[in-house]
Amino acid sequence: MCQFTNWYADEDGYVIQCKECMHFQVSFGTIMLTLDEQQYQTFVAIVAAKKQALVPMQDCNCKCIILPTPSNAVNIVLSEKELNFLFDMTQAADNELKASQLLSLFQKV
């Protein structure tokens, strides 16, 4: 049975990582992705790139932003508001992950 490290969690979503297989689960709204480490880092980068390239829309609730997933058959469709939240969530989780990795370097000494 999996044991998870919780990198981010609130009422709208979470990012967790299995301590054994090291896969990530990213849950947001009605979507849950299970990603290996490379896929997770790619997903975080895609979300950041979409956020950076975003031109503010008149209606921030219009679902017109498409995010690819590791599956070519599945894309995520988001509003500007949802993309902003997903960006904040993945950045917070990524910051926690990187801080933990840095701390582990000191524990090995």
N, C-alpha and C positions, 0 to 999 in steps of 0.2 A: 504494500500500500504506500502511496506517495506521501511524503512529508514535504511541506512547502515553506519557502521563505517568502514572506509578504513584503513586496517592494512598494506597493501603493494600494490603498483600499479606501473607498468611501461608498456612499449609497448609489453612486452612478457607475462605478466600475472598479476594477482591480487589476494589478499586475503581480503575479506570483511566479515562483520558480521551484520546480521539483528538485530536492536535494540529491536525489539519486540519478535521474536521467538528465538533469540540468535543463529540461525544456521549460519554456515560459508559457503561461496562460495569460492572455490579455482579454479582459471582459469589459465591454462597453455597450450600454444600451441592451440590445437584443443579440449582440454579436459576441462570440467567444472564439479566439484564435489560440491554437496550440502551436508554438513555434520553437524550433531549435535556436541555439544562441545566435548563429549567423542570420537566420531569418528574423529574429527579434531585433537585432541591431539594424538590419536593412529596413524593417518596418518603422522603427524609431526615426531613422534618417528620412524615409519617405514622408512621414507625418511632418517632420520639421521642414522639409523642402516645400511641401504643399502650403504650410503655414506661411513660410517666408515669401512665396510667390503669390499669395492670396491678394486679390484686389477686392477691397471691401464691397459688399453687395448692398443693394437697396433693402432687400429683405434677408436678414441674417438667418431666417428659419427655412429658406429655400434649399431643398436638398439637391444640390447640383455639383458637389465636389466628389470626385471618384478617386478612391484609394485602391491600388492593386493589392492583392494578397499573394502569398506563395502559390496558391492554386490559380492557374490561368482561367478557371471556370468561375471564380468568385471574386467580385469587387465589392468594396464597401462604399455606399453612397451616403454622404454626410451634408449637413448644413454648415454654414460658417460658424455658427454657435457651437455645434457638435465638434467640428474640427479644432476650434480653440480649446475646448475642454479636453479632447483627446491629446492634443499637443501638451497641455499643462500636465496631464496625467502621466504621459510617457516620459516627459522630462523629469518630473519628480521621481518616478521609479528609476530612471536611468541615473539620476544623481545619487540616490540611495545605493544602487548597485555599485557605482564607481567608488563611493565612499567606503563601502564594505570591502571592496577589492584593495583599496589603499591601506585600510586598517589591517587586512590579512598579511600584507607584506611585512609589517612591523611585528606581527605575532610569530612569523617564521624565523626571525632573527634570534 
